[in-house]
Amino acid sequence: MRGGAGRVVSLAPSLTQMIVGLGRGDRLVGVTRFCDAPGVAVVMDAKPQIERILAARPDLVVAGQYASVTPATEALSAMGLDVLSLPLDSLDDARRALRALGAHLDARPAAEALVQTLDAALARARARAASRPGGKEPAVLLVFDAGDGYVYTTGGGDHLAELLSAVGARNVAAGGPLTTRLPLEQLETSRPDLIIHAAPDPQFPDDAAALAWWRAVMPDLPAVHAGRVHVWPDASLATHGPGLARAVDRLSALVEAAAAQPRAAATPTAPR
């Protein structure tokens, strides 16, 4: 008889990825519509659907500590269901979540292996950054979403800001809110050397589409002028899943490539 919870509902894509990474994907009986879990019942759209969750008859419900799901997880807990609510912001949160899921799903060795793999990738990235000639820190903009005259990015307090620090990059929005609405005009001062869209979306499905957009709105940025605009091909960077270690290695390589190039001088602004 297998140990740990046998039927699991996941209300966060990061937790779904972790469960699959622990080799327990066969225990998933409910997920969100944003999760990559073909064939598993969807029990959450914008908010959890309590009736659907109950219909899945879970032994365990796992969720992130977000305001949008708290009322539902509290209600499910009051009904007697086993609910595991986990913070999902920092890298330490990722480690704790992996270990907590490992304990609940009888997968402690697999969880510890994933934590060690992540820590090894971070150590490699820090070593590469420390050996960089002159200690150069390329300016990097991480993009969550973009609109008319602004982008959404990280100001700090999440795993993405920690990753930028680990790979020896300077976050151009450092010091702002966790999710920062950054006017494009501010980039004229910070002048990112590298722009990374954290995940593909219909507006930016690939590098070419993103670069075309940036050439139309901010062509004189060093990153745009050099063609250093990238769309992350999957959710491994934006989420806390088991692919995060590979994402660290790829992010480190992109930053190292940007650091190896001379920084373009600012284009003088014509008098108005």
Protein Blocks (a to p, Z undefined) as FASTA:
>chain_A
ZZhjfbdcdfbfklmmmmmmnopmmmpgbdcfkbccehiacfbfkbccfklmmmnopabd
cddddfklmmmmmmmmmnopacdddddfbfmlmmmmmmmmmmmnopmkmmmmmmmmmmmm
mmmmmmmmmmpghhiacdddddfbdcehiacddeehpaklmmmmmnopacfkgoiafbac
ddfklmmmnopabdcdfbdcfklmbfklmmmmmmmmmmmbmklmnopacddfbfklmpmc
fklmmmmmmmmmmmmmmmmpccddddddddZZ
